[in-house]
């Protein structure tokens, strides 16, 4: 697990105006807490923090340098601008080497199931407990060749050494169904049309729609025949 160093600066001014000024300077307002210490208000370099999350994931281990002292921390919460997606505020939690912590880890799917098999992802992340300084970025699941019914639960995942599953083991991560045949799709369509009261038009052997005979047209033909006689 990579360790990302960020040089923080203390914050002594608060409020929306102060936060906006901090962001204009290329920094992110943040707080850091945990292990019984008072909440510390600080700012982080925006680019370096974004790079840490991009390269190390949401559970990236951060070394926060503040006033010449180092503090290990994890990202607890991030607020983003809904439009620009820029980081607006960060909560950091202090951790210690050797202690256990519980985090959500993304499940990364690789490979493709067997032909005519449809996968249905149910769980994007699982909760695990692991050493705070050795948290996995993700958990990989290879679904190559899996067939209908060959589902995967949280308990089936291969966790990194030293990690313990917190999510219920029987919780479904990804399921697999057989792809419907053309006949099944046609039957479902006919059933749906019948429920909706839709009647299909008949077609000839070439697939062309055969129009129903018109009574009005027949009457006109007979009148014409009578006049001709």
One Martini backbone bead per residue (centre of mass of N, CA, C, O) as a GRO file, in nm:
protein
  229
    1UNK     BB    1   0.093   0.038   0.026
    2UNK     BB    2   0.077   0.353  -0.034
    3UNK     BB    3   0.238   0.667   0.057
    4UNK     BB    4   0.098   0.993   0.110
    5UNK     BB    5   0.228   1.318   0.096
    6UNK     BB    6   0.106   1.604   0.291
    7UNK     BB    7   0.109   1.953   0.309
    8UNK     BB    8  -0.007   2.127   0.572
    9UNK     BB    9  -0.231   2.388   0.691
   10UNK     BB   10  -0.337   2.596   0.909
   11UNK     BB   11  -0.658   2.701   1.045
   12UNK     BB   12  -0.814   3.024   1.166
   13UNK     BB   13  -1.033   3.051   0.949
   14UNK     BB   14  -1.388   3.082   0.897
   15UNK     BB   15  -1.613   3.006   0.662
   16UNK     BB   16  -1.707   3.075   0.343
   17UNK     BB   17  -1.497   3.290   0.271
   18UNK     BB   18  -1.247   3.130   0.363
   19UNK     BB   19  -1.295   2.879   0.185
   20UNK     BB   20  -1.275   3.025  -0.088
   21UNK     BB   21  -0.987   3.126  -0.055
   22UNK     BB   22  -0.856   2.850  -0.025
   23UNK     BB   23  -0.940   2.744  -0.310
   24UNK     BB   24  -0.802   2.971  -0.477
   25UNK     BB   25  -0.511   2.860  -0.359
   26UNK     BB   26  -0.526   2.534  -0.400
   27UNK     BB   27  -0.709   2.444  -0.152
   28UNK     BB   28  -0.841   2.234   0.120
   29UNK     BB   29  -1.063   2.207   0.343
   30UNK     BB   30  -1.001   2.064   0.679
   31UNK     BB   31  -1.022   1.776   0.900
   32UNK     BB   32  -0.875   1.631   1.210
   33UNK     BB   33  -0.926   1.310   1.376
   34UNK     BB   34  -0.859   1.116   1.665
   35UNK     BB   35  -0.745   0.958   1.943
   36UNK     BB   36  -0.862   1.203   2.136
   37UNK     BB   37  -0.821   1.442   1.969
   38UNK     BB   38  -0.847   1.734   1.860
   39UNK     BB   39  -0.969   1.923   1.631
   40UNK     BB   40  -0.820   1.985   1.313
   41UNK     BB   41  -0.754   2.271   1.124
   42UNK     BB   42  -0.708   2.253   0.764
   43UNK     BB   43  -0.503   2.233   0.465
   44UNK     BB   44  -0.490   2.108   0.128
   45UNK     BB   45  -0.351   2.005  -0.153
   46UNK     BB   46  -0.539   1.956  -0.424
   47UNK     BB   47  -0.366   1.793  -0.628
   48UNK     BB   48  -0.239   1.585  -0.431
   49UNK     BB   49  -0.505   1.470  -0.325
   50UNK     BB   50  -0.624   1.377  -0.595
   51UNK     BB   51  -0.386   1.186  -0.664
   52UNK     BB   52  -0.418   0.995  -0.422
   53UNK     BB   53  -0.705   0.896  -0.498
   54UNK     BB   54  -0.645   0.808  -0.789
   55UNK     BB   55  -0.400   0.602  -0.710
   56UNK     BB   56  -0.514   0.486  -0.405
   57UNK     BB   57  -0.782   0.564  -0.333
   58UNK     BB   58  -1.002   0.599  -0.064
   59UNK     BB   59  -0.766   0.423   0.119
   60UNK     BB   60  -0.540   0.608   0.133
   61UNK     BB   61  -0.238   0.664   0.275
   62UNK     BB   62  -0.167   0.941   0.488
   63UNK     BB   63   0.083   1.195   0.521
   64UNK     BB   64   0.064   1.450   0.759
   65UNK     BB   65   0.214   1.764   0.737
   66UNK     BB   66   0.234   1.952   1.054
   67UNK     BB   67   0.447   2.153   1.188
   68UNK     BB   68   0.676   1.913   1.138
   69UNK     BB   69   0.456   1.685   1.165
   70UNK     BB   70   0.350   1.350   1.159
   71UNK     BB   71   0.037   1.202   1.022
   72UNK     BB   72  -0.173   0.943   1.012
   73UNK     BB   73  -0.427   0.900   0.747
   74UNK     BB   74  -0.773   0.892   0.656
   75UNK     BB   75  -1.039   0.907   0.449
   76UNK     BB   76  -1.372   0.972   0.550
   77UNK     BB   77  -1.459   1.247   0.387
   78UNK     BB   78  -1.616   1.394   0.084
   79UNK     BB   79  -1.667   1.705  -0.068
   80UNK     BB   80  -1.853   1.801  -0.362
   81UNK     BB   81  -1.909   1.951  -0.643
   82UNK     BB   82  -2.186   1.885  -0.842
   83UNK     BB   83  -2.045   1.999  -1.111
   84UNK     BB   84  -1.714   2.000  -1.095
   85UNK     BB   85  -1.603   1.789  -0.863
   86UNK     BB   86  -1.475   1.945  -0.656
   87UNK     BB   87  -1.304   1.974  -0.376
   88UNK     BB   88  -1.438   2.114  -0.066
   89UNK     BB   89  -1.409   1.878   0.164
   90UNK     BB   90  -1.225   1.720   0.447
   91UNK     BB   91  -1.207   1.410   0.624
   92UNK     BB   92  -0.987   1.304   0.885
   93UNK     BB   93  -0.835   1.002   1.019
   94UNK     BB   94  -0.657   0.881   1.268
   95UNK     BB   95  -0.374   0.658   1.263
   96UNK     BB   96  -0.211   0.344   1.341
   97UNK     BB   97   0.025   0.131   1.359
   98UNK     BB   98  -0.139  -0.194   1.386
   99UNK     BB   99  -0.422  -0.111   1.346
  100UNK     BB  100  -0.761  -0.155   1.316
  101UNK     BB  101  -0.987  -0.119   1.028
  102UNK     BB  102  -1.290  -0.010   0.871
  103UNK     BB  103  -1.367  -0.070   0.521
  104UNK     BB  104  -1.445   0.013   0.190
  105UNK     BB  105  -1.421  -0.209  -0.094
  106UNK     BB  106  -1.381  -0.247  -0.414
  107UNK     BB  107  -1.519  -0.436  -0.681
  108UNK     BB  108  -1.338  -0.599  -0.941
  109UNK     BB  109  -1.424  -0.685  -1.264
  110UNK     BB  110  -1.325  -0.973  -1.453
  111UNK     BB  111  -1.406  -1.077  -1.740
  112UNK     BB  112  -1.618  -1.336  -1.889
  113UNK     BB  113  -1.878  -1.503  -1.935
  114UNK     BB  114  -2.046  -1.726  -2.065
  115UNK     BB  115  -2.221  -1.795  -2.311
  116UNK     BB  116  -2.542  -1.693  -2.262
  117UNK     BB  117  -2.457  -1.494  -2.017
  118UNK     BB  118  -2.580  -1.301  -1.742
  119UNK     BB  119  -2.480  -1.033  -1.552
  120UNK     BB  120  -2.545  -0.926  -1.190
  121UNK     BB  121  -2.468  -0.660  -1.012
  122UNK     BB  122  -2.502  -0.600  -0.645
  123UNK     BB  123  -2.192  -0.538  -0.540
  124UNK     BB  124  -1.938  -0.289  -0.519
  125UNK     BB  125  -1.889  -0.335  -0.205
  126UNK     BB  126  -1.683  -0.420   0.082
  127UNK     BB  127  -1.637  -0.502   0.415
  128UNK     BB  128  -1.333  -0.454   0.604
  129UNK     BB  129  -1.065  -0.576   0.811
  130UNK     BB  130  -0.757  -0.388   0.870
  131UNK     BB  131  -0.471  -0.261   0.843
  132UNK     BB  132  -0.422   0.076   0.819
  133UNK     BB  133  -0.133   0.020   0.648
  134UNK     BB  134  -0.298  -0.240   0.474
  135UNK     BB  135  -0.492  -0.143   0.244
  136UNK     BB  136  -0.687  -0.216  -0.007
  137UNK     BB  137  -0.794  -0.089  -0.311
  138UNK     BB  138  -0.900  -0.383  -0.401
  139UNK     BB  139  -1.121  -0.648  -0.530
  140UNK     BB  140  -1.078  -0.924  -0.726
  141UNK     BB  141  -1.304  -1.063  -0.991
  142UNK     BB  142  -1.324  -1.360  -1.172
  143UNK     BB  143  -1.577  -1.449  -1.440
  144UNK     BB  144  -1.466  -1.659  -1.615
  145UNK     BB  145  -1.707  -1.891  -1.741
  146UNK     BB  146  -1.959  -1.830  -1.607
  147UNK     BB  147  -2.271  -1.957  -1.516
  148UNK     BB  148  -2.572  -2.025  -1.453
  149UNK     BB  149  -2.582  -2.002  -1.093
  150UNK     BB  150  -2.269  -1.902  -1.055
  151UNK     BB  151  -2.248  -1.747  -0.789
  152UNK     BB  152  -2.139  -1.459  -0.584
  153UNK     BB  153  -2.023  -1.409  -0.268
  154UNK     BB  154  -1.857  -1.258  -0.018
  155UNK     BB  155  -1.732  -1.537   0.085
  156UNK     BB  156  -1.581  -1.592  -0.207
  157UNK     BB  157  -1.376  -1.393  -0.162
  158UNK     BB  158  -1.042  -1.282  -0.205
  159UNK     BB  159  -0.850  -1.189   0.047
  160UNK     BB  160  -0.621  -1.032   0.185
  161UNK     BB  161  -0.383  -1.054   0.389
  162UNK     BB  162  -0.525  -0.965   0.708
  163UNK     BB  163  -0.823  -0.990   0.624
  164UNK     BB  164  -1.170  -0.917   0.721
  165UNK     BB  165  -1.493  -0.991   0.696
  166UNK     BB  166  -1.798  -0.791   0.742
  167UNK     BB  167  -1.970  -0.877   0.547
  168UNK     BB  168  -2.202  -1.078   0.466
  169UNK     BB  169  -2.130  -1.383   0.323
  170UNK     BB  170  -2.433  -1.420   0.174
  171UNK     BB  171  -2.392  -1.183   0.001
  172UNK     BB  172  -2.457  -1.070  -0.306
  173UNK     BB  173  -2.250  -0.976  -0.577
  174UNK     BB  174  -2.297  -1.191  -0.827
  175UNK     BB  175  -2.505  -1.284  -1.096
  176UNK     BB  176  -2.638  -1.562  -1.309
  177UNK     BB  177  -2.790  -1.575  -1.636
  178UNK     BB  178  -2.975  -1.688  -1.885
  179UNK     BB  179  -3.023  -1.624  -2.195
  180UNK     BB  180  -3.274  -1.557  -2.388
  181UNK     BB  181  -3.460  -1.678  -2.623
  182UNK     BB  182  -3.642  -1.615  -2.900
  183UNK     BB  183  -3.896  -1.762  -2.798
  184UNK     BB  184  -3.915  -1.618  -2.523
  185UNK     BB  185  -3.939  -1.331  -2.632
  186UNK     BB  186  -4.195  -1.381  -2.802
  187UNK     BB  187  -4.375  -1.473  -2.567
  188UNK     BB  188  -4.348  -1.211  -2.401
  189UNK     BB  189  -4.463  -1.023  -2.616
  190UNK     BB  190  -4.742  -1.156  -2.647
  191UNK     BB  191  -4.824  -1.122  -2.352
  192UNK     BB  192  -4.804  -0.813  -2.342
  193UNK     BB  193  -5.007  -0.761  -2.573
  194UNK     BB  194  -5.248  -0.902  -2.442
  195UNK     BB  195  -5.259  -0.720  -2.186
  196UNK     BB  196  -5.288  -0.453  -2.381
  197UNK     BB  197  -5.480  -0.527  -2.636
  198UNK     BB  198  -5.300  -0.629  -2.876
  199UNK     BB  199  -5.330  -0.680  -3.225
  200UNK     BB  200  -5.215  -0.869  -3.470
  201UNK     BB  201  -5.114  -0.878  -3.789
  202UNK     BB  202  -5.130  -1.045  -4.063
  203UNK     BB  203  -4.908  -1.264  -4.254
  204UNK     BB  204  -4.736  -1.378  -4.498
  205UNK     BB  205  -4.477  -1.569  -4.609
  206UNK     BB  206  -4.308  -1.284  -4.663
  207UNK     BB  207  -4.419  -1.076  -4.422
  208UNK     BB  208  -4.666  -0.947  -4.532
  209UNK     BB  209  -4.927  -0.753  -4.489
  210UNK     BB  210  -5.268  -0.848  -4.465
  211UNK     BB  211  -5.543  -0.714  -4.562
  212UNK     BB  212  -5.851  -0.654  -4.486
  213UNK     BB  213  -6.151  -0.678  -4.599
  214UNK     BB  214  -6.375  -0.452  -4.757
  215UNK     BB  215  -6.707  -0.387  -4.745
  216UNK     BB  216  -6.720  -0.121  -4.901
  217UNK     BB  217  -6.575  -0.221  -5.155
  218UNK     BB  218  -6.778  -0.444  -5.229
  219UNK     BB  219  -7.025  -0.263  -5.271
  220UNK     BB  220  -6.914  -0.092  -5.504
  221UNK     BB  221  -6.873  -0.325  -5.705
  222UNK     BB  222  -7.173  -0.412  -5.725
  223UNK     BB  223  -7.286  -0.147  -5.824
  224UNK     BB  224  -7.119  -0.141  -6.082
  225UNK     BB  225  -7.230  -0.406  -6.198
  226UNK     BB  226  -7.530  -0.321  -6.214
  227UNK     BB  227  -7.486  -0.078  -6.406
  228UNK     BB  228  -7.363  -0.242  -6.637
  229UNK     BB  229  -7.632  -0.420  -6.669
   0.00000   0.00000   0.00000
